[in-house]
């Protein structure tokens, strides 16, 4: 098992990604650009957590977590757009948004811890 697989934030990011992929597979109304962007951003959260956890330099590790957090913000923006376009229901929006918010709060704590060293 790799170290990143032991991280709660990674496991939550993986679950978030799976839920987004499932939503995208079942949605017929999302345009290809939004679908692709959401797919890439949600995967980026996981991948940057994984890659960042392998880095020895704290400033470099912090940078990967910052990128991962930015991808969570990107997902939130896509959800906001899809809600405005009535592609996401209010309930779906709230569920996805809450999970993105949890991820970026967890990542913020990780970034803060690396910044304080």
C-alpha positions in Angstrom: 0.0 0.0 0.0 1.3 3.5 -0.9 1.3 6.1 1.8 -1.2 8.3 0.0 -3.8 5.5 0.2 -3.7 5.8 4.0 -4.7 9.5 3.9 -8.4 10.3 4.7 -8.3 13.2 2.3 -7.2 10.8 -0.5 -10.0 8.3 0.3 -12.6 11.1 0.3 -11.2 12.5 -2.9 -11.4 9.0 -4.5 -15.0 8.6 -3.4 -15.8 12.1 -4.6 -14.3 11.3 -8.0 -16.3 8.0 -8.2 -19.5 9.9 -7.5 -18.8 12.5 -10.1 -17.9 9.8 -12.7 -21.2 8.0 -11.9 -23.2 11.3 -12.3 -21.5 12.1 -15.6 -22.1 8.6 -17.0 -25.8 8.9 -16.2 -26.3 12.4 -17.3 -27.4 13.0 -20.9 -27.7 16.8 -20.7 -24.2 17.9 -19.7 -22.2 19.3 -22.6 -18.9 17.6 -23.5 -16.8 20.6 -22.4 -18.3 20.8 -18.9 -18.2 17.0 -18.6 -14.6 16.8 -19.6 -13.6 19.7 -17.3 -15.3 18.2 -14.3 -13.9 14.8 -15.0 -10.3 16.2 -15.2 -10.7 18.5 -12.2 -12.0 15.7 -9.9 -9.3 13.4 -11.0 -6.7 16.1 -10.5 -7.7 16.3 -6.8 -6.7 12.7 -6.3 -3.6 12.7 -8.4 -2.1 15.7 -6.8 -2.7 14.4 -3.3 -1.0 11.1 -4.4 1.9 12.8 -6.1 2.4 15.4 -3.3 2.5 12.7 -0.7 5.6 11.2 -2.4 7.6 14.5 -2.3 10.2 15.0 0.4 10.5 18.8 0.1 7.8 20.4 2.2 7.4 23.5 -0.1 7.1 21.2 -3.1 4.6 18.9 -1.3 2.6 22.0 -0.3 2.5 23.1 -4.0 0.8 19.8 -5.0 -1.8 20.2 -2.2 -2.4 23.8 -3.3 -3.0 22.5 -6.9 -5.3 19.8 -5.5 -7.3 22.4 -3.5 -7.6 24.5 -6.7 -9.1 21.6 -8.5 -11.7 21.2 -5.7 -12.6 24.9 -6.2 -12.8 24.2 -10.0 -15.3 21.4 -9.4 -17.3 23.8 -7.2 -17.4 26.3 -10.0 -18.5 23.7 -12.5 -21.3 22.6 -10.1 -22.4 26.2 -9.7 -22.6 26.6 -13.5 -24.5 23.3 -14.0 -27.0 24.4 -11.3 -27.5 27.7 -13.0 -28.1 25.8 -16.3 -30.6 23.6 -14.4 -28.6 20.5 -15.3 -28.0 19.9 -11.6 -30.9 19.9 -9.2 -30.5 22.0 -6.0 -30.2 18.7 -4.0 -27.5 17.4 -6.3 -25.7 20.7 -6.2 -25.7 20.8 -2.4 -24.4 17.2 -2.1 -21.5 17.7 -4.5 -20.7 21.2 -3.2 -20.6 19.9 0.5 -18.2 17.2 -0.5 -16.0 19.6 -2.5 -16.0 22.0 0.5 -15.0 19.2 2.9 -12.1 18.4 0.6 -10.8 21.9 0.3 -11.0 22.4 4.0 -9.0 19.2 4.6 -6.5 20.3 2.0 -6.3 23.8 3.5 -5.3 22.3 6.9 -2.6 20.2 5.2 -1.3 23.2 3.4 -1.3 25.2 6.7 0.6 22.5 8.5 3.3 22.5 5.8 3.5 26.3 5.8 4.0 26.4 9.6 7.1 24.2 9.6 
